[in-house]
Amino acid sequence: MKEQSLLHIILIDLVIINVVTFFMYGIDKWKAKKSKWRIRETALLGLAVLGGSIGAWLGMKVWHHKTMHKKFRFGVPAIIIIQLSLIGYLLYK
């Protein structure tokens, strides 16, 4: 029972961080268009590393944001692959 509760909490946390990350990319795109104070690239990539990699990738695709920057174009998919590999390892070890 404890493992199911922990898994449930982890899944909720992952959904929340991915939704937040997705909208952070959208907000940063809006700020870029309006010449406003921007969200740091390290913050955007940090959210991806903390579990929001799918939200980051979707944000890049939907908002067409950071798609020309190599560290995002290659970094976010690399983070996704690493995270999925880690999840696979932990589930099937």
Phi, psi and omega in degrees: 000320180298318181297322178294320178296316179296316178298319179299315179296317179298316180296318177297316178300318180295320178297314182297312183294327178289321177295315178300314181298315179305311182288332176296321176295320178294318178296317180295323177297316178299316179297323179297318180293328183265005182055043179263173176299129189262162174278134182298143177299324179296326178292317180296315178290325178297321177297322178296316181295325182283004177124355182264029185294323179292319176297322178295314180297315178296321177298320177297318183287312185289314184271354185052053186238134178066020183283342180265349180277123183302321182294337175269315183300322179257330184291314182296312175299324178296320178297317179300313181298316179297315181294317178295322177296318179296316178298314178301316179298313183293326181284328188243019180283000000 
